[in-house]
Amino acid sequence: MSTIDRYNDEEFRNNFRLTRSTAELLICKFENSVFYKEAEGRGRSSLCAKKQMLSFLWFCANKNSYREICNLFDMSESTFFRHTESILDFFHDISREYIKMPMTDAEKANVANEFEKLAGFKNVIGCIDGSYINVRKPANKIRSTYINRHELVSLTLQGICDADKRFLDVFLGPPSKIHDSRIFSMSPISQKLPTICQQSYHILGDAAYPIREHLLTPFRDYGNLSNRQKKYNKRHCQTRVKIENCFQLLKQRFRQLMRLDFFTVKKMCKFIMACCVLHNICIDQNDLFLTTNEENNEDVDNSQDNVRINNYQECNTRDNILKRLGEMKRNTIVNTFT
């Protein structure tokens, strides 16, 4: 800790991937929460909130071993694991404060205005996509169900973000073998969107998602799109790219997300959620983290597989009606593009 205390602001940010002021805010919030517990080490003084939070933030930002982190912060591995559980519970508890969809008319209008500035696409209150989080095979789970299209074991993080790349909703847990459209139908937000998106609002998703009045997707390009449809697709893409940027920033800042080594899906999900909350707090603090030379985000791309799945889904009469309503709304929007 003495070495860390001597860091200047730039050194601190390079190692923790967030600013000292953001870290101090997190320490204060944690210290004043019911989840803060001073853990007694083996014959050592109790761990203050600062050491607990900084060791966790270092863990999030770097791919060091547990031993390296514990040596740096002068604690045992058992102590580190114990206080990490408390911090994960802390972030889960405040997640609803920092990750939430716009609900009031004013909130929706504000989000939509920011999206419209990007490419002129009106009434957008979020962009949705999925991203693979590579993980160790979860204990007592069948490995094949967690294999993604890159032949890696992973979970899918479904996220909705605003124009500032702030998460508005996240859904965690499903194995990456499951298709985007199926994960969306499993998520609580899929049932809430029709109500949230009243008054002509909608979110944008890629072709892997089923088109609905509240979830607009691009036209499939078989070489016969009109100029207006092409303009729609271009503006859709220029707007929807924010969720891809959001995932990229998340993984660049929190390098543990390169591959999680926890044993249970529950622990993996709690950690990913904590990173999403941290991501939003950093944005709220204008604590931006911009890099261009790190790993690209591996977004889930099920758009081609979606043809087969949609053919199955659309056998359902209700799905056909919802699809048709979505197409009608999309066509209405297309006609506004000149």
C-alpha angles and dihedrals in degrees: 000000000000089000091050091048088058093054115116116225094268094049090048092052093046092054101037096031091226134072126271091243091055090049091050090051091052092047091052093048092048094045090054094047129095088242096068112105126168102231118209115229125204101294091327131117118273118277114255122218090254094059092044094051097041093050089051093048090049089051091051094049100044140045094228122142119255089250093055092049093047092049091050093051096035100238139117121260091243090055091049092051091047097052091040088063090054092049093048089052089049093054092045089053094053095039093098089055093056105027112055140129119245106265109169124070090247093051093049093047091050094050092045092050092054092050092047090058090064101061109340095265105148133216096014113150099172148355121229133204142138130243131193119241108197113225144170111267104276116246115266092007130119108253096213092062090061098049114115129200090277090058091248129129108249150144123231119240110203112200140179117198140181128233091276090058091251116148112246095176136004132189121194141182112052117120114250091243087078118091122247094245091052092048089050091052089051093052121093091230091067089069094043100049097079089060096039092048098053117132094048098300122141145168125234126236136168126256092279089077127075112252114246137161088261097038117051122194132187125266114262108247112226091157097271104088119135120237091256092051089051090051089049091052092048094050090043090054094045089053100039093052088083092080090053089051089048094056091045093053091047093055095041092053098042107043094181084078088071085083129345118218099193117125102224133054089228092058091044091052093048091052094047090049090051090053091050091051090048089049091056093045090053091052091048088053091048086242097152123186113198124178133156104187104062135094116304118242114259102221120190108258110191097144095117094045088050092076092067094042093048090052088058095043094048092061083081111089093216091052089050091054093047090047092051092050089051092050091049091053091047091051090050090054092046090057090060092060113090 
